[in-house]
């Protein structure tokens, strides 16, 4: 998967944005199209600048990298943490009768009771052991 950076002659990379600066890591663009859009934006801005102002990327080069994903380490996923957090979130909103709660905004919406029922059923089957 190709990735792109803009490298200045001193070896630093562009930070991107409207006023790019030099950084040791810099911004990475995910496609050639995103990089071209950035360069077009900067060039249009530069064209409106005073005549003696140099282009921000004068002397810089576009560098393409091939991103290779390599599996280096695996570990267990703690599936209990997000479930307990989500259930606590909904329990708190129900107890407070929070007006911003989706359960109170859409009390007849069929998905909310089903979601909570599934979470409660899952937690009954998988008691918190840590």
C-alpha positions in Angstrom: 0.0 0.0 0.0 1.7 3.2 -1.1 2.1 6.1 1.3 3.5 9.6 0.6 5.6 12.2 2.4 7.2 15.5 1.3 10.9 15.6 2.2 12.9 18.9 2.4 16.5 19.0 1.3 17.6 19.0 5.0 16.0 15.6 5.5 13.0 16.7 7.5 9.4 16.2 6.4 6.5 18.5 5.8 3.9 18.8 8.6 1.1 19.4 6.0 -1.7 21.9 6.5 -1.9 25.4 5.3 1.4 26.5 6.7 3.7 23.5 6.4 6.8 23.4 8.6 9.7 21.0 9.0 9.4 18.0 11.3 11.4 14.8 11.8 8.3 12.6 11.3 6.0 14.8 9.2 2.6 14.1 7.7 1.8 11.0 5.7 -0.7 11.1 2.8 -2.6 7.9 2.1 -2.8 8.3 -1.7 -1.3 10.3 -4.5 -4.6 12.1 -4.9 -4.5 13.4 -1.3 -0.9 14.5 -1.8 -1.8 16.3 -5.1 -4.7 18.0 -3.4 -2.4 19.3 -0.7 0.1 20.6 -3.2 -2.7 22.3 -5.2 -3.9 24.0 -2.0 -0.4 25.2 -1.1 0.3 26.4 -4.6 -3.0 28.4 -4.8 -2.1 30.0 -1.5 1.4 30.8 -2.6 0.1 32.4 -5.8 -1.6 35.0 -3.7 1.5 35.7 -1.6 3.9 38.6 -2.3 6.1 38.0 -5.4 9.4 37.6 -3.4 8.0 34.9 -1.1 9.5 31.4 -2.1 7.2 28.4 -2.5 7.0 26.5 0.8 8.1 23.3 -1.0 10.9 24.8 -3.1 13.6 22.1 -3.4 11.5 19.4 -1.7 10.7 16.0 -3.1 7.7 13.7 -2.9 8.7 10.4 -1.4 6.6 7.2 -1.9 6.8 4.4 0.7 5.4 0.9 0.5 3.6 0.0 3.7 4.0 -3.6 4.5 2.0 -4.9 7.5 3.7 -7.7 9.4 2.2 -9.6 12.3 4.7 -9.3 15.1 2.8 -10.0 18.3 -0.5 -11.4 19.4 -2.3 -11.2 22.8 -5.7 -11.8 24.3 -8.5 -9.2 23.8 -10.2 -8.1 27.0 -13.8 -8.4 25.7 -15.2 -7.7 29.2 -14.0 -4.1 29.5 -16.0 -2.6 26.7 -19.1 -4.6 27.6 -19.0 -3.5 31.2 -18.3 0.1 30.2 -21.2 0.2 27.7 -23.6 -1.3 30.2 -22.5 1.1 32.9 -23.0 4.0 30.5 -26.6 2.9 29.6 -27.5 2.1 33.3 -26.3 5.6 34.3 -28.3 7.3 31.6 -31.4 5.3 32.4 -31.1 6.0 36.2 -30.6 9.8 35.6 -33.4 10.0 33.0 -31.0 12.0 30.9 -32.8 13.9 28.2 -29.9 13.3 25.9 -30.2 9.5 26.3 -31.3 7.8 23.1 -33.6 5.6 25.3 -35.6 8.7 26.2 -35.4 10.4 22.9 -36.6 7.4 21.0 -38.4 5.2 23.6 -40.2 3.2 21.0 -37.2 2.5 18.9 -36.8 -1.3 18.9 -33.0 -1.5 18.8 -32.3 0.0 22.3 -34.1 -2.6 24.4 -32.7 -5.4 22.2 -29.1 -4.0 22.7 -29.5 -3.8 26.5 -31.2 -7.2 26.7 -28.4 -8.8 24.7 -25.8 -7.1 26.9 -27.5 -8.2 30.1 -27.8 -11.8 28.7 -24.2 -11.9 27.7 -23.1 -10.6 31.1 -25.2 -13.3 32.8 -23.4 -16.0 30.7 -20.0 -14.4 31.3 -19.7 -13.2 34.9 -17.0 -10.7 35.5 -14.0 -12.6 36.9 -11.5 -9.7 37.2 
